[in-house]
Amino acid sequence: MVKLTFFGGVNEIGGNKIFVEDGETQIFFDFGLSFAKGQEYYTGFLTARKVAGAADDLELSILPRIKGLYSKEMLKFTDLEYEEPKFDAMFLSHAHMDHCSHLQYIDETIPIHVGECTLRIIESLEPGKKEQEVLGKHNYKTFKTGKNINVGNVVEPIHVDHSVPGAYGFLIHTSAGTIVYTGDLRRHGPASFMTDEFVEKASACDPVALIIEGTRLGRKEKGENLSEEDVRNLSNRIVSKTNKLVITTFYGRDVDRIRTFYNVAKDNGRKFIISMKTAHLLYKLKDDPVLKLPNPLKDENIVIYARRKKTGEYLGKDYYVWERPYLENSVGFQHIQENCSNCLLNLDLYNFAELVDIKPQGGEFIHSMSEPFTEGGMDQIESKVMQRWLKHFKLKFHQAHASGHCSLVDLKWLIGKIDPKVVVPVHTEHSEIFKKFVKTKIIQPKYGKTMEIK
């Protein structure tokens, strides 16, 4: 008999923590940050204390109280007694915080299975640290698509398309049959063929259960279901009609979006201005034969932007060691002031104060992220703050975003193709909508409650 227990991702977006038991085999799939639970207790600078280890999150039930899972160091200031690890493995579907962030609490002796690209992205989250130190020290084991991994059960990772590279779904071959876990996925992105391959392989297994995300269900979305090519075309129309500065903002690890705006800048004879952190991510992934990303230190279409720090004089000592290789060929705000008609600047909301130095004389702002209140978009306060900055500098707002998640139409197609005996919705605030288009039996998971798959 196989048991499934969900310690996150239940009636919420993200926070996936899926526990699979098959006899003596015990495996976790993802161990991410719960945005919903976190927002109940944390805001702004009020966050869990690093010095407290897991104490704050355990006290507030943001972390499940599970013995034999957390490291001794992380339990030092808690009332949860440390036990030797009893779990066979943990698998990460991709490098988004709502799927991997709480890895920092996990005992370092539990093997962590990740895609090769995911491990490189994890390292880039905190530049200057080794991969094994970013989310705690771990015994990482990397895989590629289609590789069978025997951890008591055979787990087969299959690549999928998502808004971060190196995303995977899993075929979990158990004594009760194959359980399919989608992770996060879409069919309208540049690598939609990966998702289709995953669906084909999952279908061939005659699965007993399908654990499937439903992020976009029940959410009001303006406009069409844009593809990445649509974002490029829309952005090209905006940029081609102005001789003023163009600014864009998007999720920092969305390399498809980075590539899109790199091409938009190139299409319009502009330089793509990126932060040191984005440059670092591109440099880490530059040799990936699948991604084929530009080298930020050599590509003539990329310019690295250096924010003033400490002395304000762009001295090497003002910057972290990992930033210094990017400082030599970087530009400051004066360059953008003098060349605004030739720049496409990537600038995050939290760095909008740079606009005070840049002093744009009007221009265009392309918001290439989820809209407020949709699919994890910014909250109302952040949205209003952003709009005030844009108004102050006379920057016209445009929305151009391709989701990282399946539409309702694609979810319906996916479930029909895989044809599982049971559907288990996760990573959604509206799991009840599945009942409207799924004929298969649906089991609504409950937090911390075990269900049996026979």
C-alpha positions in Angstrom: 0.0 0.0 0.0 1.3 3.5 -1.0 0.6 6.5 1.2 0.7 10.2 0.2 0.9 13.0 2.7 0.9 16.7 1.7 2.6 19.2 4.0 2.2 22.1 1.6 0.7 23.1 -1.7 -2.8 22.4 -0.3 -5.3 25.1 -1.2 -2.4 27.5 -1.9 0.0 28.5 -4.6 3.4 27.0 -3.9 4.8 25.5 -0.7 4.8 22.0 -2.2 6.0 19.3 0.3 4.8 15.9 -0.9 5.7 12.8 1.1 5.4 9.4 -0.5 5.6 6.2 1.5 5.8 2.7 0.0 6.6 0.1 2.5 9.9 1.1 4.1 10.7 3.6 1.3 10.1 7.2 2.3 10.6 10.0 -0.3 9.9 13.8 -0.3 9.1 15.7 -3.5 9.9 19.4 -3.2 10.2 21.3 0.1 9.3 24.8 -0.7 8.3 28.1 1.0 4.6 28.6 1.6 3.8 32.1 0.6 0.4 32.0 2.2 1.6 30.8 5.5 4.6 33.1 5.5 2.4 36.2 4.8 0.3 35.4 7.8 3.3 36.2 10.1 6.0 37.9 8.1 6.1 41.1 6.2 8.8 43.4 5.0 11.8 43.2 7.3 9.9 41.0 9.8 11.2 37.6 8.7 12.3 34.3 10.3 15.6 34.8 12.1 18.6 33.0 10.6 20.2 32.6 14.1 17.1 30.7 15.3 17.4 27.9 12.7 14.0 26.3 12.2 12.6 27.6 15.5 10.5 30.4 14.2 8.9 28.5 11.3 8.2 25.5 13.5 6.6 27.6 16.2 4.3 29.2 13.6 3.5 25.9 11.9 5.1 27.1 8.7 7.3 24.0 8.8 5.7 20.6 9.6 6.9 18.9 12.8 8.5 15.8 11.4 11.2 13.9 13.3 14.2 12.6 11.4 14.0 15.3 8.7 15.7 18.4 10.0 19.4 18.9 10.7 20.7 19.0 14.3 21.9 22.6 13.8 18.5 23.8 12.6 16.8 22.2 15.7 19.2 23.7 18.2 16.8 26.3 19.5 13.6 24.3 19.1 11.6 21.8 21.2 11.7 19.2 18.4 14.1 16.5 19.4 16.7 15.6 16.8 16.6 12.1 15.4 18.8 10.4 12.8 17.4 10.8 9.3 15.0 8.1 8.2 14.2 9.4 4.7 15.6 7.8 1.6 15.7 10.9 -0.7 14.3 14.2 -1.6 13.6 15.3 -5.2 13.4 18.9 -6.3 11.3 19.7 -9.4 12.9 23.1 -10.1 14.6 26.1 -8.6 11.7 28.3 -7.5 11.6 29.2 -3.8 8.1 27.8 -3.4 9.5 24.4 -4.3 13.0 24.4 -2.8 13.5 27.2 -0.2 12.9 25.1 2.9 15.7 22.8 1.8 17.9 24.9 4.1 16.4 23.1 7.1 16.9 19.5 5.9 19.5 17.2 7.4 22.6 17.3 5.2 22.8 13.4 5.1 19.5 13.0 3.2 20.3 12.7 -0.6 18.9 15.6 -2.6 18.2 14.8 -6.2 18.2 17.8 -8.6 18.5 18.5 -12.3 22.0 19.6 -13.4 20.7 23.0 -14.4 18.8 23.4 -11.2 21.9 23.0 -9.1 23.7 25.8 -11.1 20.7 28.1 -10.5 20.7 27.3 -6.8 24.3 28.4 -6.6 23.5 31.6 -8.4 20.9 32.5 -5.7 23.6 33.6 -3.4 26.7 34.3 -5.5 30.0 33.7 -3.8 28.9 30.6 -2.0 29.4 27.0 -3.2 26.3 25.1 -4.3 26.4 23.0 -1.2 26.1 26.1 1.1 23.3 28.2 -0.4 20.4 26.2 1.0 22.4 24.4 3.6 25.1 21.8 3.0 23.6 18.8 1.2 24.5 15.6 -0.6 23.4 16.7 -4.0 22.9 14.1 -6.7 22.2 15.5 -10.2 20.1 13.9 -13.0 19.0 14.4 -16.6 15.7 13.7 -18.2 14.8 10.0 -18.5 17.3 8.7 -16.0 15.9 6.0 -13.7 16.9 6.6 -10.0 16.4 3.8 -7.6 15.9 5.0 -4.0 13.7 2.1 -2.9 11.2 3.1 -5.6 12.4 3.9 -9.1 11.9 7.6 -9.8 12.1 8.8 -13.4 12.5 12.6 -13.9 11.2 13.9 -17.2 11.8 17.5 -18.3 8.9 20.0 -18.6 8.6 23.6 -19.8 8.3 26.2 -17.1 9.4 29.8 -16.4 12.8 28.6 -15.1 15.1 26.2 -16.9 15.8 22.7 -15.6 12.2 22.0 -14.5 11.0 18.4 -14.1 8.0 16.3 -13.5 8.4 12.8 -12.0 7.1 9.3 -12.7 7.2 7.5 -9.3 7.1 3.8 -9.9 5.6 2.3 -6.7 4.2 -1.1 -5.6 0.7 0.2 -6.3 1.6 1.5 -9.8 3.0 4.7 -11.2 2.3 8.0 -9.5 2.8 11.1 -11.7 3.8 14.4 -10.2 3.8 17.4 -12.7 5.8 19.9 -10.7 5.1 23.3 -12.4 4.6 23.2 -16.2 3.1 24.9 -19.2 2.5 24.2 -22.9 2.7 27.7 -24.4 6.4 28.3 -23.7 9.5 28.0 -26.0 10.1 24.4 -24.9 6.6 23.2 -24.9 7.8 20.0 -26.6 9.3 19.0 -23.2 5.9 19.1 -21.5 4.5 17.1 -24.3 7.2 14.5 -23.9 6.4 14.3 -20.2 2.7 13.8 -20.9 3.5 11.1 -23.5 5.7 9.2 -21.0 3.3 9.6 -18.2 0.4 8.3 -20.3 2.4 5.2 -21.3 2.7 4.2 -17.6 -1.1 3.8 -17.0 -0.8 5.9 -13.8 -2.8 5.1 -10.7 -2.6 8.8 -9.6 -1.7 12.2 -11.0 -0.6 14.9 -8.7 -1.1 18.0 -10.7 -0.6 21.8 -10.3 -3.5 24.2 -11.0 -2.0 27.6 -10.4 -4.1 29.6 -12.8 -7.5 28.1 -12.0 -10.0 30.6 -10.8 -7.8 33.6 -11.4 -8.9 36.6 -13.4 -6.5 37.3 -16.1 -6.6 40.1 -18.6 -5.9 39.5 -22.2 -4.9 36.3 -24.0 -2.8 33.3 -23.1 0.4 34.9 -24.4 3.4 32.9 -25.6 7.0 34.0 -25.2 7.0 34.9 -28.9 3.9 37.1 -28.3 5.8 38.9 -25.5 8.7 39.6 -27.9 6.4 40.9 -30.7 4.4 43.1 -28.3 7.6 44.5 -26.8 9.1 45.1 -30.2 6.1 47.2 -31.1 6.5 49.3 -28.0 10.2 49.8 -28.3 10.2 50.5 -32.0 7.9 53.5 -31.5 10.0 55.5 -29.1 13.4 57.2 -29.0 13.3 57.5 -25.2 14.5 55.1 -22.5 12.7 51.7 -22.2 12.7 49.9 -18.9 11.5 46.3 -18.3 11.1 44.2 -15.2 10.7 40.4 -15.0 11.4 37.5 -12.7 15.2 37.3 -12.3 15.6 33.6 -13.0 13.3 33.5 -16.1 16.0 32.9 -18.7 13.3 32.7 -21.5 12.3 36.3 -20.6 16.0 37.3 -20.4 16.5 35.9 -23.9 13.3 37.6 -25.1 14.4 41.1 -24.0 17.9 40.5 -25.2 16.4 39.9 -28.6 14.1 42.9 -28.3 17.0 45.1 -27.6 19.0 43.6 -30.5 16.0 43.9 -32.9 15.8 47.7 -32.1 19.5 48.5 -32.2 19.6 49.0 -28.4 21.9 47.6 -25.7 20.4 45.3 -23.2 21.4 46.7 -19.7 21.3 44.1 -17.0 22.3 43.9 -13.3 25.3 42.1 -12.0 23.1 39.4 -10.5 21.5 38.7 -13.9 25.0 38.7 -15.5 26.1 36.2 -12.9 23.2 33.9 -13.7 23.9 34.1 -17.4 27.6 33.4 -16.8 26.7 30.3 -14.8 24.5 29.0 -17.5 26.4 30.1 -20.6 27.8 26.7 -21.4 24.5 24.8 -21.2 24.1 23.3 -24.7 20.3 23.4 -24.5 19.8 27.0 -23.2 22.3 28.6 -25.5 22.5 31.9 -23.6 24.9 34.8 -24.3 28.1 35.3 -22.3 27.5 38.6 -20.5 31.3 39.3 -20.4 31.7 38.9 -24.2 28.5 39.7 -25.9 28.5 43.1 -27.5 24.7 43.5 -27.1 24.8 43.3 -23.3 26.0 46.0 -21.0 26.2 45.4 -17.2 24.9 48.1 -14.9 26.7 48.9 -11.7 24.8 50.5 -8.9 26.7 52.8 -6.6 27.7 51.3 -3.3 29.5 52.4 -0.1 31.8 55.2 -1.4 29.7 55.8 -4.5 32.9 55.8 -6.6 32.7 52.4 -8.2 35.7 51.1 -6.3 36.4 47.4 -6.3 36.3 47.3 -2.5 32.7 48.6 -2.6 31.5 45.4 -4.2 31.2 41.7 -3.2 34.0 39.5 -4.5 31.6 37.8 -7.0 30.6 41.2 -8.4 34.1 42.4 -9.2 34.6 40.5 -12.4 31.5 42.2 -13.8 32.6 45.7 -12.6 35.5 46.2 -15.1 33.2 46.5 -18.2 30.1 47.9 -16.4 28.5 51.3 -16.8 26.9 53.6 -14.3 23.8 55.9 -14.4 25.6 58.6 -16.5 25.9 56.2 -19.4 22.1 55.6 -19.5 21.5 59.3 -19.1 23.6 60.0 -22.2 22.4 57.1 -24.2 18.8 56.6 -23.2 17.5 56.1 -26.8 20.0 53.2 -27.2 19.2 51.4 -24.0 16.7 48.8 -22.8 17.2 48.7 -19.1 16.2 45.7 -16.9 15.3 47.2 -13.5 13.6 45.5 -10.6 11.0 47.4 -8.5 13.3 47.3 -5.4 16.0 49.1 -7.4 13.7 51.9 -8.6 15.7 54.4 -6.6 18.2 54.2 -9.4 15.8 56.3 -11.4 16.6 59.3 -9.2 20.2 59.2 -10.7 19.2 58.2 -14.2 16.5 60.9 -14.4 14.6 59.5 -17.4 12.7 62.2 -19.4 9.7 60.1 -20.0 9.8 56.7 -21.7 8.2 53.3 -21.7 7.9 50.7 -18.9 7.2 47.0 -19.8 6.0 45.1 -16.9 6.7 41.5 -17.9 5.5 39.7 -14.8 2.2 38.6 -13.4 -0.4 41.3 -12.9 -1.3 42.2 -9.3 -3.4 39.5 -7.6 -2.8 37.0 -10.4 -0.6 34.0 -10.3 1.6 35.3 -7.5 1.8 38.9 -8.8 2.8 41.9 -6.6 0.4 42.9 -3.9 -1.7 46.1 -3.9 0.8 48.2 -1.9 3.7 47.3 -4.2 1.6 48.0 -7.2 0.6 51.5 -6.0 4.3 52.3 -5.1 5.3 51.2 -8.6 2.7 53.3 -10.3 3.8 56.4 -8.3 7.4 56.0 -9.5 6.3 55.6 -13.1 4.0 58.7 -12.8 6.8 60.7 -11.3 9.2 60.0 -14.1 6.5 60.0 -16.8 7.1 56.3 -17.8 4.1 54.7 -19.6 3.1 51.3 -18.3 2.7 48.3 -20.6 1.8 44.7 -19.6 3.5 41.9 -21.5 3.8 38.5 -19.8 3.7 34.8 -20.6 2.7 32.6 -17.7 4.8 29.8 -16.4 1.8 27.6 -15.8 -0.8 25.7 -17.8 -4.1 27.3 -18.8 -7.4 25.5 -18.0 -7.6 24.3 -21.6 -4.1 22.8 -21.4 -4.8 21.2 -18.0 -7.9 19.6 -19.4 -5.9 18.3 -22.4 -3.1 17.0 -20.1 -5.3 15.1 -17.8 -7.2 13.6 -20.7 -4.0 12.4 -22.3 -2.4 11.0 -19.1 -5.8 9.4 -18.1 -5.0 8.6 -14.4 -7.2 6.6 -12.2 -7.1 9.4 -9.6 -6.4 13.2 -9.8 -4.9 15.0 -6.8 -4.8 18.8 -7.2 -2.0 20.8 -5.6 -0.4 24.3 -6.0 -3.9 25.9 -6.5 -6.3 28.0 -4.5 -9.2 26.6 -6.5 -9.0 22.8 -6.6 -12.8 22.6 -6.7 -12.7 23.8 -10.4 -11.1 20.5 -11.4 -14.5 18.9 -10.7 -16.0 21.0 -13.6 -13.8 19.5 -16.3 -12.4 16.2 -14.9 -14.4 13.0 -15.2 -11.8 11.0 -13.3 -12.0 10.5 -9.5 -10.6 13.5 -7.7 -9.1 13.4 -4.2 -8.7 16.8 -2.5 -5.6 16.6 -0.3 -5.8 17.9 3.2 -2.8 19.3 5.0 -0.9 16.7 7.0 -3.6 14.0 6.3 -2.5 10.7 4.7 -4.3 9.3 1.7 -3.8 5.7 0.5 -3.2 4.8 -3.1 -4.2 1.2 -3.8 
